[in-house]
Amino acid sequence: MENPTASELIKKLAEGKISRKEFDLFLSMLDDKKQTENLDEGFWTVFAQLVDGNGSDPDKGNNLKE
């Protein structure tokens, strides 16, 4: 992936499909104030999938609903 955004890396991280190089890039983005919006977007997308039960592990997603 060439020049991925923080949001794209969060998605790959949540799916377990992130490479070591991409993970290192993601960690460096955590300190980059320019990436704040992308980080927020990526985390909200992942959290929404978990709450809706559409995450990568359906059993875990369903445990959040009560």
C-alpha positions in Angstrom: 0.0 0.0 0.0 1.6 3.3 -1.1 1.1 6.2 1.3 -1.8 4.8 3.3 -3.8 7.1 5.5 -4.2 6.4 9.2 -7.8 5.4 8.6 -6.7 2.7 6.1 -4.0 1.4 8.4 -6.5 1.1 11.3 -8.8 -0.9 9.1 -6.0 -3.2 8.1 -5.0 -3.5 11.8 -8.5 -4.4 12.8 -8.7 -7.1 10.1 -5.3 -8.5 11.1 -3.9 -7.8 7.6 -1.3 -5.2 8.5 2.4 -5.7 7.7 5.2 -4.8 10.1 6.2 -1.9 8.0 2.6 -0.6 7.9 2.3 -1.1 11.7 5.4 1.0 12.2 4.0 3.7 10.0 0.7 3.6 12.0 2.6 4.0 15.2 4.5 7.0 13.9 1.1 8.5 12.8 -0.1 8.5 16.4 2.2 11.4 17.2 1.4 13.3 13.9 -1.1 16.0 14.6 -1.8 16.2 10.9 -3.3 12.7 11.1 -5.8 13.4 13.8 -8.8 13.5 11.6 -7.8 10.3 9.8 -7.2 8.5 13.1 -10.6 9.6 14.4 -12.3 8.5 11.3 -10.6 5.1 11.3 -11.2 4.4 14.9 -14.9 5.5 14.7 -15.4 3.2 11.7 -13.9 0.2 13.5 -15.9 0.9 16.7 -19.1 1.3 14.7 -18.6 -2.1 13.1 -18.0 -3.7 16.5 -21.1 -2.1 18.0 -23.2 -3.0 14.9 -21.9 -6.6 15.0 -20.3 -6.3 11.6 -16.7 -6.6 12.8 -14.3 -9.3 11.7 -15.4 -11.6 14.5 -19.2 -11.8 14.6 -19.4 -13.4 18.0 -17.5 -10.6 19.6 -19.7 -8.0 17.9 -22.9 -9.7 19.1 -21.6 -9.7 22.7 -21.7 -5.9 22.7 -25.5 -5.8 22.0 -27.7 -6.3 24.9 
